[in-house]
Amino acid sequence: MTHLLRNDVWLKLVLVGVILGLLQISPLSLPLLNSVYLARQLSEEGEHALAGESFGVASLYQPWEPQHLTAAVRERLLINDEVGAQHDLERLTQLRPLLLDETLWLAAIYARQGRSGEASRLWDAAQAAGVLDADTLNRLADDAIRQQAWWEAGAALEGLTRLSPNDAQAFYRLGLVQSLDRPDQAVQSLAWAVTLDAQLASRLASLQTHLTERANQSPDQAYAHLGVCYISLGQYELAESALSRSYSYNVVYSEPLAYLAYARARLGLPALGAAQQAAAISPDNPLVNFLVGLTWKELDRTAEARAYFERARDLDGDNPAFAVEIAETYRIERAYEYAEMWMKEAVRVAPGDVRFRITLAQFYVDSEYKVESDGLPLTQQLVSEDPQNAQVRDILGWAYFLIGDLDRAFVEVSQALALDPELARAYVHMGTLLEARGQVPQAIQHYQRAIALDPHGTSGELARRALERLEDG
């Protein structure tokens, strides 16, 4: 009997061994799984330094498995740990050839260390292999920007500037990303972008001024000013990162917090908490109330937005921008008589500022309200006063389109694009005119250009809708 029991136990042990073998379970599996699980959890919580270390531990348990090293590198780059990332990337090269993005990261690290020869060899090898092309690099940069992975975005754009040394937009985008963490290099990149394309000078003036003054500002002020510069350039992902850093340095700095709420709303991220906190900190600050109103407006809550705009105007009745935004809430609600009244109020408050007369003209044509009786005569007057104003030419062209004069519309919108080749609104209008002429392929090109110029704005959204309509048709 004892002998049978012993045989039974022995058979059970053999069976367990077979099962463990099939499952490939080893004594190291539990610590390995714990390391990977912990790393992922830490990453989700934003503890990227600890997550990188945990993935590194996992790579020690499975030194033949590259995915742990790849994950470790990504975590380290999120906190600008170039030394740790370099170590892991060099270990990775011993396991398999580096992928394109990994090659760009290692090349960028070498370049920043002054090891230009090694960086060039990596870039040249990728180019010779046919994997280093402008479209791929732009896509990698776009993906990294959406994820706010700024180190990775910078590496892709550095590769792009090497591949296309005469591409002003590549240096422009690289300078924007560098402004967040490497202002000295950003100054050089932006200066070169302006050298390649002088039209960028006016757009970049505020950011370049900020970069020269940044060293004299406290961190909360520096990131706040940088965030405002980014918003003025329509760079909301970068703005969200900069303004979040400002908040981390000073949690009661209400203005950058209000800007942060607006940036987050533009990105479709939770924003009301930051907006309400900013309003609670500075209830009598007209700028804060204005920005909170913009945040509510982005969320399509026009009544709440109007309340904050009206509060801002009560606090500062001389600012015409507040009247314009009150008008916008009424325009969205199709209450055009009230919208017109507030647009005219903005003109009254700032009679010497032509921008508000242009805004009034744009209101008429965008709303298709009193176009022939009021909008067209006003726009014609504005063109006679400033025939080189691309925005006014575009408004006039669209007014002609709305009253059925397609030939004049085409002339004016063409003139607008000649005066300002980066006026996204004009590309949408030209796309529509080309569609009306049956030139659909050319129309698609103009819509795509509008999206590229204004990815988060009204023009980009109108262009996307037009492309969707064409695809469905």
SVG drawing of the C-alpha trace seen along z (x, -y; Angstrom):
<svg xmlns="http://www.w3.org/2000/svg" viewBox="-32 -105 65 107">
<polyline fill="none" stroke="black" stroke-width="0.4" points="0.0,0.0 2.8,-2.4 4.5,-1.5 1.4,-2.4 1.0,-5.7 4.6,-6.5 4.1,-5.7 1.0,-7.9 2.8,-10.8 5.6,-10.3 3.2,-10.2 1.6,-13.5 5.0,-15.2 5.8,-14.1 2.4,-15.4 3.0,-18.8 6.4,-18.9 4.9,-18.3 2.3,-21.0 4.9,-23.5 7.0,-22.7 4.2,-23.2 3.3,-26.5 7.0,-27.5 6.8,-28.5 10.1,-29.0 11.1,-30.1 11.8,-33.6 8.3,-34.0 6.6,-35.6 9.3,-38.3 9.3,-38.9 5.5,-39.3 5.6,-41.5 8.2,-43.8 6.3,-44.2 3.0,-44.7 4.5,-47.3 6.2,-49.1 3.0,-49.4 1.1,-50.7 3.8,-53.2 3.8,-54.4 0.0,-55.0 0.5,-57.0 3.1,-59.2 6.0,-57.7 8.2,-57.3 11.5,-57.1 10.4,-54.2 8.6,-52.6 11.8,-52.7 13.7,-51.0 11.0,-48.3 11.2,-47.6 14.9,-47.5 14.6,-44.8 12.3,-42.8 15.0,-42.9 17.5,-41.3 15.1,-38.4 14.7,-38.0 17.9,-39.5 17.0,-38.0 13.6,-39.8 13.9,-43.3 10.4,-44.5 11.4,-45.2 14.3,-47.4 12.1,-49.2 9.6,-50.0 12.4,-51.2 13.7,-53.5 10.3,-55.1 9.9,-55.7 13.3,-57.2 12.9,-59.6 9.6,-60.9 11.8,-62.3 14.7,-63.3 17.0,-60.6 19.3,-60.5 22.0,-58.5 19.7,-55.7 18.0,-55.7 21.4,-55.5 22.5,-52.6 19.3,-50.6 19.4,-51.4 23.0,-50.2 22.0,-47.0 19.1,-46.7 21.5,-46.8 23.0,-43.6 19.6,-41.9 18.3,-43.1 18.7,-46.0 17.2,-49.2 13.8,-50.3 13.6,-53.7 12.3,-55.6 14.9,-53.9 17.6,-54.8 16.5,-58.5 16.6,-58.5 20.1,-57.1 21.3,-59.4 19.8,-62.4 21.5,-61.4 24.8,-61.1 24.3,-64.5 23.6,-66.2 26.7,-64.7 28.8,-66.2 29.4,-62.7 28.3,-64.0 30.2,-61.3 28.3,-58.5 25.0,-60.3 25.7,-60.8 26.5,-57.2 23.1,-56.2 21.2,-58.8 23.1,-57.8 22.5,-54.1 18.8,-54.7 18.7,-56.9 20.6,-54.3 18.2,-51.6 15.3,-53.7 13.5,-54.1 14.4,-57.7 12.0,-59.8 10.2,-63.1 6.7,-61.6 7.7,-59.0 9.5,-61.5 6.6,-63.9 4.3,-61.0 6.5,-60.0 6.7,-63.6 2.9,-64.1 2.3,-60.9 4.8,-62.0 3.2,-65.4 -0.3,-64.0 1.1,-61.9 3.1,-64.9 6.2,-62.7 8.4,-65.7 11.8,-64.0 10.6,-61.6 9.1,-64.4 12.3,-66.4 14.4,-63.4 12.1,-62.8 12.3,-66.5 16.0,-66.6 16.2,-63.7 13.9,-65.7 16.1,-68.8 19.1,-66.6 17.2,-65.0 15.7,-68.3 18.1,-71.1 16.3,-73.7 12.8,-72.9 11.7,-76.0 8.7,-74.1 11.0,-71.4 13.1,-73.9 10.0,-75.8 8.4,-72.7 11.7,-71.6 12.2,-75.0 8.7,-74.9 9.4,-71.6 12.9,-72.6 11.4,-75.8 9.9,-73.6 13.1,-72.0 16.1,-73.3 15.5,-77.1 19.1,-77.8 18.8,-75.3 15.3,-76.6 16.7,-80.1 19.0,-78.6 16.4,-76.5 13.8,-79.3 16.3,-81.8 17.2,-79.3 13.5,-78.8 13.1,-82.6 16.2,-82.7 14.7,-80.0 11.2,-81.6 11.0,-85.3 7.2,-85.1 7.7,-83.2 9.3,-86.3 6.1,-88.0 4.5,-84.8 7.5,-83.9 8.4,-87.3 6.6,-86.8 8.1,-83.4 11.6,-84.5 11.3,-87.5 10.2,-85.1 13.2,-82.9 15.6,-85.8 13.9,-86.9 13.2,-83.5 16.4,-83.3 15.2,-86.3 11.8,-84.8 10.8,-82.4 9.8,-78.9 6.1,-79.5 6.2,-82.7 8.5,-81.3 6.2,-78.3 3.1,-80.5 4.5,-83.0 5.6,-80.1 2.2,-78.5 0.5,-81.7 3.0,-81.9 2.0,-78.3 -1.7,-79.1 -1.2,-82.2 0.5,-79.8 -2.3,-77.2 0.1,-74.6 -2.3,-73.3 -0.4,-70.1 2.7,-72.1 0.6,-74.7 -0.9,-72.1 2.5,-70.8 4.0,-74.2 1.0,-75.5 0.8,-72.3 4.4,-72.9 3.6,-76.4 0.8,-75.1 3.1,-72.6 5.3,-75.4 2.5,-77.7 -0.9,-76.2 -2.5,-79.6 -1.3,-81.4 -4.8,-81.8 -4.1,-83.2 -2.0,-80.3 -4.4,-77.9 -7.2,-79.5 -5.1,-79.3 -4.5,-75.6 -8.2,-75.0 -8.8,-76.5 -5.9,-74.5 -7.3,-71.3 -10.7,-72.1 -9.3,-72.7 -7.7,-69.2 -10.8,-67.5 -9.4,-66.9 -11.1,-67.4 -11.0,-71.2 -13.8,-72.4 -11.9,-71.6 -9.0,-73.8 -11.4,-76.5 -13.5,-76.6 -10.4,-76.6 -9.0,-79.6 -12.3,-81.5 -12.4,-80.7 -8.8,-82.0 -9.4,-85.2 -13.1,-85.9 -12.5,-89.6 -9.8,-89.1 -11.3,-90.0 -8.8,-87.8 -9.5,-84.8 -13.3,-85.2 -12.7,-85.6 -10.6,-82.4 -13.1,-80.5 -15.8,-81.7 -13.7,-80.4 -13.4,-77.1 -17.2,-76.8 -17.6,-77.9 -15.3,-75.1 -17.6,-72.7 -20.6,-74.1 -22.1,-75.6 -22.9,-79.1 -25.1,-80.2 -22.4,-79.5 -19.7,-81.0 -21.8,-84.2 -22.1,-84.7 -18.3,-84.7 -17.8,-87.0 -20.4,-89.4 -18.6,-89.2 -15.3,-90.0 -16.9,-93.0 -18.4,-94.3 -14.9,-94.2 -13.3,-95.8 -15.7,-97.6 -13.0,-99.0 -11.9,-95.6 -13.7,-95.0 -12.7,-91.3 -15.2,-90.7 -18.0,-92.1 -17.0,-90.0 -17.2,-86.8 -20.6,-87.7 -21.7,-88.2 -20.2,-84.9 -22.4,-83.1 -25.5,-84.7 -24.2,-83.8 -23.9,-80.2 -27.4,-80.3 -28.5,-81.9 -29.7,-85.0 -28.2,-87.2 -29.8,-90.5 -28.2,-90.3 -24.9,-89.1 -24.8,-92.0 -25.6,-94.4 -22.6,-93.1 -20.3,-93.1 -21.1,-96.7 -20.5,-97.4 -16.9,-96.0 -16.4,-98.5 -17.8,-101.3 -15.4,-100.5 -12.4,-100.4 -13.2,-102.7 -9.6,-103.0 -8.9,-99.3 -9.7,-98.0 -9.7,-94.4 -13.1,-94.7 -14.6,-96.2 -13.1,-93.1 -14.7,-90.9 -18.1,-92.5 -17.7,-91.9 -16.8,-88.3 -19.8,-87.9 -22.1,-88.9 -20.7,-86.5 -20.1,-83.6 -23.7,-83.9 -25.1,-84.6 -26.9,-87.5 -27.4,-90.8 -24.7,-89.9 -25.8,-92.0 -27.2,-94.9 -24.5,-95.3 -21.7,-92.7 -20.7,-93.3 -20.6,-97.2 -18.6,-97.0 -16.1,-94.6 -15.7,-96.5 -14.9,-99.6 -12.3,-97.6 -10.7,-96.4 -10.5,-100.0 -8.8,-101.0 -6.3,-98.1 -6.1,-96.2 -3.2,-94.1 -5.1,-92.6 -5.5,-88.9 -8.2,-88.3 -10.4,-91.1 -9.9,-89.9 -11.0,-86.4 -14.1,-87.8 -15.0,-89.8 -14.6,-86.7 -16.9,-84.7 -19.5,-87.5 -19.5,-87.4 -19.9,-83.6 -22.9,-83.9 -24.6,-86.4 -23.9,-84.1 -21.0,-86.0 -18.6,-83.1 -16.2,-84.8 -15.5,-87.7 -15.4,-85.3 -12.6,-83.3 -10.6,-86.4 -10.8,-87.7 -10.0,-84.4 -7.1,-83.8 -5.8,-87.2 -6.1,-86.4 -4.0,-83.2 -1.4,-85.1 -1.1,-87.7 -1.1,-85.1 -0.3,-81.5 -1.0,-80.3 -4.5,-81.6 -6.4,-78.4 -9.8,-80.0 -9.0,-81.0 -8.1,-77.4 -11.5,-76.2 -13.2,-78.8 -11.0,-78.1 -11.8,-74.4 -15.5,-75.2 -15.1,-77.3 -13.1,-74.6 -15.8,-72.1 -18.4,-74.4 -16.3,-74.4 -16.1,-70.6 -12.4,-70.6 -12.7,-68.0 -9.0,-66.8 -7.8,-70.4 -10.5,-71.1 -9.3,-68.1 -5.8,-69.5 -7.0,-72.8 -9.0,-71.2 -6.0,-69.1 -3.9,-72.2 -6.5,-74.0 -6.4,-71.0 -2.6,-71.1 -2.6,-74.8 -5.4,-74.8 -5.7,-71.2 -7.6,-72.3 -9.5,-75.3 -12.7,-76.2 -11.1,-76.1 -9.6,-72.7 -12.9,-71.3 -14.8,-72.8 -12.2,-71.2 -12.5,-67.8 -16.3,-67.9 -15.9,-68.8 -13.5,-65.8 -15.9,-63.5 -18.7,-64.7 -16.7,-64.1 -15.7,-60.6 -19.3,-59.7 -20.4,-61.1"/>
</svg>
